């Protein structure tokens, strides 16, 4: 987050955002995760918050105590294989909210400026995928420890969460390469996967 600056300066920085030229968050850019930026009014000036991956940006408004302020956001994302961006204006209430929660509330309250490009559902799915990815990475790391269970169980568990990571990558490709209304592949159900893995690798044990 940057310090307070003149509104004109904040809006200029906001308009000149170029995700492709950013030197940080390389992995997130390669994965096609959307980036979110904010300009928040503050007294006579504004606070500009530069691009952050969605899973980080979602909590920034709550950390900045944005209650009662007007917030301009920008989402840089990929649709139909093309880099795009959308902007919107959010009105924050007296309760601290995450970005996606505030966006949803503004849409529900009839704020026509909140989601002009209709990207809320797209962002929500991407956010869910980020959560699944984080969980799968944590579980995969944990399976390397003896306390995670027997060797067979750890091997099966690791294979399952690698399948979840593959699912996340596939869904991101579907979201970013397709137009609106894309149907995502079914989620790999744990019980079904584990039963199949044991049949294939351990003869049904």
C-alpha positions in Angstrom: 0.0 0.0 0.0 1.3 3.5 -0.9 0.9 6.5 1.3 -1.6 9.3 0.8 -1.1 11.3 -2.5 -3.1 13.7 -4.6 -6.1 12.1 -6.2 -4.9 13.0 -9.7 -1.6 11.2 -9.0 -3.3 8.1 -7.6 -5.7 7.9 -10.6 -2.7 8.3 -13.0 -0.9 5.4 -11.3 -4.2 3.4 -11.4 -4.6 4.0 -15.2 -1.0 3.1 -16.0 -1.0 -0.3 -14.4 0.8 -2.9 -16.6 0.8 -6.3 -15.0 3.2 -7.7 -17.7 5.9 -5.3 -16.5 5.7 -6.2 -12.9 8.8 -7.9 -11.5 7.2 -9.5 -8.5 4.5 -12.2 -8.3 6.0 -14.0 -11.3 4.4 -17.4 -10.4 0.9 -15.9 -9.9 1.1 -14.1 -13.3 2.2 -17.4 -15.0 -0.8 -19.2 -13.3 -3.2 -16.6 -14.7 -4.5 -15.4 -11.3 -6.3 -12.1 -11.5 -4.7 -9.0 -9.9 -6.6 -6.3 -8.0 -5.7 -2.7 -7.4 -7.4 0.0 -5.4 -7.7 3.8 -5.1 -9.3 4.8 -1.8 -10.3 8.4 -1.0 -8.7 9.8 2.1 -9.4 13.3 3.3 -8.2 15.6 0.5 -6.1 12.9 -1.3 -6.2 9.2 -2.0 -4.4 6.0 -1.2 -3.3 3.9 -4.1 -2.7 0.2 -3.6 -0.9 -1.4 -6.5 -1.7 -4.7 -8.1 -1.8 -7.8 -5.8 -2.9 -11.3 -6.7 -6.6 -11.8 -5.8 -6.0 -14.1 -2.8 -3.8 -11.3 -1.2 -5.8 -8.3 -2.4 -9.1 -9.7 -1.0 -8.1 -8.9 2.6 -6.4 -5.5 1.9 -9.5 -3.4 2.3 -10.2 -4.8 5.7 -6.7 -4.2 6.8 -6.8 -0.6 5.6 -10.0 0.0 7.5 -12.0 1.2 4.5 -15.3 1.6 6.3 -17.5 4.4 5.1 -15.3 5.3 2.1 -15.7 5.2 -1.7 -13.3 2.7 -3.3 -12.2 2.5 -7.0 -10.9 -1.0 -7.9 -9.3 -2.4 -11.0 -9.1 -6.1 -11.9 -6.5 -7.2 -14.4 -7.5 -10.7 -15.7 -7.5 -13.0 -18.7 -10.6 -13.9 -20.7 -10.7 -15.7 -24.1 -6.9 -15.8 -23.9 -6.6 -12.0 -23.9 -5.4 -9.7 -21.2 -8.3 -7.5 -20.0 -9.1 -5.2 -17.2 -12.3 -4.0 -15.5 -13.0 -1.2 -13.1 -15.7 -0.5 -10.6 -16.7 1.8 -7.7 -17.6 0.4 -4.3 -19.2 2.0 -1.4 -17.9 0.6 1.9 -20.3 0.5 4.9 -19.5 0.7 8.5 -18.5 -3.0 8.7 -15.0 -4.1 7.7 -15.3 -6.4 4.6 -13.1 -8.3 2.3 -13.0 -7.1 -1.3 -15.1 -9.9 -2.7 -17.6 -9.6 0.1 -17.9 -5.8 -0.4 -18.2 -6.3 -4.2 -21.0 -8.8 -3.7 -22.8 -6.6 -1.2 -22.6 -3.6 -3.6 -24.0 -5.7 -6.5 -26.9 -6.9 -4.2 -27.7 -3.4 -3.1 -28.1 -2.2 -6.7 -24.8 -0.3 -7.2 -24.7 -0.1 -11.0 -21.0 0.9 -10.9 -19.8 -2.0 -8.8 -19.5 -4.7 -11.5 -20.0 -3.2 -15.0 -18.1 -6.0 -16.8 -19.9 -8.8 -14.8 -16.7 -10.4 -13.4 -17.8 -11.2 -9.9 -18.5 -14.9 -10.5 -15.2 -15.2 -12.4 -13.3 -13.6 -9.6 -15.1 -15.7 -7.0 -14.2 -19.0 -8.8 -10.5 -17.9 -9.1 -10.5 -17.1 -5.3 -11.9 -20.5 -4.5 -9.2 -22.1 -6.8 -6.5 -20.2 -4.9 -7.8 -21.6 -1.6 -7.8 -25.2 -3.0 -4.3 -24.7 -4.3 -3.0 -23.5 -0.9 -4.8 -26.4 0.9 -3.3 -29.0 -1.6 0.2 -27.6 -1.2 0.0 -27.7 2.6 -1.4 -31.3 2.6 1.2 -32.4 0.1 4.0 -31.0 2.3 2.5 -32.7 5.4 2.3 -36.1 3.7 6.1 -36.1 3.8 6.1 -36.4 7.6 5.7 -39.8 9.4 2.9 -38.5 11.6 0.8 -38.1 8.5 0.0 -41.9 8.6 1.2 -45.1 7.1 3.4 -45.1 4.0 0.6 -46.3 1.8 -1.8 -43.7 3.1 0.8 -40.9 2.7 1.5 -42.0 -0.9 -2.2 -42.1 -1.7 -2.9 -38.8 0.0 0.0 -37.2 -1.9 -1.3 -38.5 -5.2 -4.8 -37.1 -4.4 -3.6 -33.6 -3.6 -1.5 -33.6 -6.8 -4.7 -34.4 -8.6 -6.3 -31.4 -6.9 -3.4 -29.2 -8.0 -3.9 -30.5 -11.6 -7.6 -29.7 -11.3 -6.9 -26.2 -10.2 -4.5 -25.6 -13.2 -7.1 -27.1 -15.6 -9.9 -24.9 -14.2 -7.7 -21.8 -14.5 -7.1 -22.6 -18.2 -10.8 -23.0 -18.8 -11.6 -19.7 -17.1 -9.0 -17.7 -18.8 -9.2 -19.2 -22.3 -12.9 -19.3 -22.6 -15.6 -16.7 -22.7 -18.4 -16.3 -20.1 -20.5 -19.3 -19.0 -17.6 -21.8 -19.1 -18.5 -25.2 -17.5 -15.6 -26.4 -15.3 -14.6 -30.1 -15.0 -15.9 -32.0 -12.0 -14.0 -31.8 -8.8 -12.0 -35.0 -7.9 -13.9 -36.5 -5.0 -11.5 -37.7 -2.4 -13.3 -41.0 -1.5 -13.6 -42.0 -5.1 -10.0 -41.1 -5.9 -8.6 -42.9 -2.9 -10.6 -46.1 -3.6 -9.4 -46.1 -7.2 -5.8 -45.5 -6.2 -5.8 -48.4 -3.7 -7.3 -50.7 -6.3 -4.7 -49.7 -8.9 -1.6 -49.7 -6.7 -2.4 -52.0 -3.8 -4.8 -54.5 -5.2 -7.8 -53.1 -3.4 -6.2 -53.0 0.1 
